[in-house]
Amino acid sequence: MSVQETIELKIVDAIKISGLEVLNESHMHNVPPGSESHFKVIIISDDFVGQSLVKRHQKINELLAYELSNGVHALSIQAMTAEEWTKKGEKVMPSPKCLGGGKGASH
């Protein structure tokens, strides 16, 4: 099973979602082809009603703690309620271009 599939399954198993997209953005970074190290997750769930963004991100980071300590270098999280998603025009925020890293960085 790919890292992307594992991330999707863990989120679906733990959160009642109305929308989920897991994007492997590794190709946008200085990593070998086929890498699974940089991800963006867009999660729409009314489980987030009344929760701060910090609490939402903490929940996702806890769910994916193993992946974050075993090869996933970067995780961008967009966690919204259905109402927030609608207010944003149902659009995903674009990811910034990779700025590289320091000498020898595997970014």
C-alpha positions in Angstrom: 0.0 0.0 0.0 1.3 3.4 -0.9 1.9 6.1 1.7 -0.8 8.2 0.0 -3.3 5.3 0.4 -2.3 4.8 4.1 -2.9 8.5 4.8 -6.3 8.3 3.1 -7.4 5.2 5.1 -6.2 6.6 8.4 -8.2 9.8 7.9 -11.3 8.0 6.7 -11.2 5.6 9.6 -10.9 8.4 12.2 -13.0 11.3 10.9 -16.5 11.4 9.5 -15.6 13.2 6.2 -17.8 14.8 3.6 -14.7 15.4 1.3 -11.1 14.3 1.3 -8.3 14.8 -1.1 -4.7 13.6 -0.5 -2.2 15.0 -2.9 1.3 13.8 -3.3 3.3 16.9 -4.0 6.7 15.3 -3.8 7.2 15.9 -7.5 7.4 19.6 -6.7 10.5 19.1 -4.6 14.1 18.1 -5.0 13.4 14.4 -4.3 13.8 11.2 -6.4 11.0 10.3 -8.9 8.3 8.3 -7.3 8.9 9.7 -3.8 6.1 10.0 -1.2 7.5 12.6 1.1 5.5 15.8 0.6 1.7 15.7 0.9 -1.3 18.1 1.0 -4.5 16.9 2.6 -7.8 18.7 2.1 -10.4 17.4 4.6 -14.0 18.6 4.8 -15.8 17.4 7.9 -18.4 18.7 10.3 -16.4 17.0 13.0 -14.4 20.3 12.9 -17.3 22.5 13.9 -16.3 24.5 17.0 -12.6 23.4 16.7 -9.8 25.8 16.2 -7.4 25.3 13.3 -4.7 24.3 15.8 -7.0 21.5 17.2 -7.8 20.3 13.7 -4.2 20.2 12.7 -3.2 18.5 15.9 -5.8 15.8 15.2 -4.4 15.1 11.7 -0.8 15.2 12.9 -1.7 12.7 15.7 -3.4 10.4 13.1 -0.3 10.5 10.9 2.4 10.5 13.5 3.9 7.3 12.2 4.1 8.6 8.6 5.5 11.9 9.8 8.3 10.2 11.6 9.0 7.7 8.9 9.5 9.4 5.6 6.8 12.1 5.2 8.9 15.3 5.3 6.1 17.8 4.8 2.3 17.8 5.4 0.1 20.7 4.4 -3.3 20.5 6.0 -6.5 22.3 4.9 -9.2 21.1 7.4 -12.6 22.8 7.0 -16.2 22.3 7.9 -18.6 22.0 4.9 -19.8 25.6 5.6 -16.2 26.9 5.5 -15.5 25.0 2.3 -18.5 26.5 0.6 -17.5 30.0 1.8 -14.0 29.5 0.3 -15.7 28.8 -3.1 -14.8 25.1 -2.8 -11.3 25.9 -3.9 -8.0 24.4 -2.7 -5.3 26.9 -1.8 -2.3 26.4 -4.1 0.9 25.2 -2.7 3.9 27.5 -2.8 6.8 26.7 -5.0 9.6 24.8 -3.3 12.4 27.1 -2.3 14.8 24.3 -2.0 16.7 24.0 1.2 20.1 24.4 2.6 23.1 22.6 1.3 22.5 18.9 1.4 18.9 19.3 2.3 16.6 16.6 1.0 13.8 19.0 0.5 
